[in-house]
Amino acid sequence: MSAVDLKTISSSAPAAPWRAQFGSSSFLVVPGCIVIVATLLIPLAYVLLLSLNRSQSGVIDLNANFTMANYTKFFFSPFYLRVLAKTIYIAALTTALCAFFGAILAMAIWRAPAHLRGLIVIVVISPLLVSIVTRTFGWMIVLGDNGLINSTLIWLGAISHPLSLMFNDGAVIVGLVHVFLPLMVLPISTALDRVDPNIPQAANTLGASRFVTATQVVLPLATPGIVGGITIVFSLAMSSYITPALMGGPDSGMITTLIYQQFVVTFNWQFGAVLVAILLTVSLVLVGLVLFEFTRRTRKWMVRQ
């Protein structure tokens, strides 16, 4: 073999692994990446930079005079800190309730006969076929002063005056749980489908009760689905606007309603951008902590096994 042939082979050798690893099909993701950058990353970067400008009502142009005054205003104001704490509280409680009921529904689907699983899944995901606004107004009719619950209780003589079931934290949580529960059930059901159905029977044969089997055998195996559901529900609950605005009223105390007021009512886009940046950061940090804790516990459980 000549020196020219050896040189040609050596020069073309590094290119082979690159083509084998990525291939020509990898270029198919380029249009999607361009769309993500143009519609998500660039506007988000603009909003984050806008949060560093001084507040000026009606001004949305970005300038180079950056300041942390808006962030200082937020973190040194007890009102805004209470709003952030309440948003985290409602999102966390909504996620916990969705995880509890979602795990029960997912295990019911998993243990159901094959000919009934499809029907149960359709029933669970059917609320997703109706818009959030329609579902929220439905709950407003049920929980209102003249709604189904109050009318029934008054007719039974249990109460003489309507209960205040609307425009409070409880109403917001009920609405959010109803909206996001299917998004918790589906990931858990997917994870349970990968679990051998004979495992619970083996645990029962070894003397484990149904509760112990469900909580210490089956649920740890469904951890990926639980983590996925928690991530989806918590992120959406933190950024939910329609349900808190309608069922909690204009003074619901959620940071999303505050963002709407800053952008649409007062036209203070700079401070509204600060609220967006803080909401995004807090959501990412809390979701990251949840993922880290679940990963640590899963590894600990696997080592113990």
Secondary structure as UniProt FT lines:
FT   HELIX           3..12
FT   TURN            13..14
FT   HELIX           15..21
FT   HELIX           24..29
FT   HELIX           30..36
FT   HELIX           37..41
FT   HELIX           42..50
FT   TURN            51..52
FT   TURN            57..58
FT   HELIX           69..75
FT   HELIX           78..111
FT   HELIX           114..125
FT   HELIX           126..129
FT   HELIX           132..143
FT   TURN            145..146
FT   HELIX           148..156
FT   HELIX           169..192
FT   TURN            193..194
FT   HELIX           198..205
FT   TURN            206..207
FT   HELIX           210..213
FT   HELIX           214..218
FT   HELIX           219..221
FT   HELIX           223..238
FT   HELIX           242..247
FT   TURN            250..251
FT   HELIX           255..260
FT   HELIX           261..265
FT   HELIX           269..304
//
